[in-house]
């Protein structure tokens, strides 16, 4: 899975499977993000929730995978993360 925030101010939630990318959710953000913001992903079994600055952007329920990884990164621009916390 991956979350992308594009320059078009849309947040996209993707699934990668067998080398193919499929879009699970797209949402236009209400406000333009600054250079710094809080981002969170909450995964509880098949339920995944993506939040920006404490507000839920979208949630997804997907039973396709029984396990896997989730990561943060930048696709085409340098990206910096501070205070990154991962809980299990």
Secondary structure, DSSP 8 states (H G I E B T S, - for coil): -EEEE-TTSEEEEEEEETTEEEEEEEEE-SS---S---EEEEEETTEEEEEETTEEEEEEE--S-SS-------SSS-----S-----
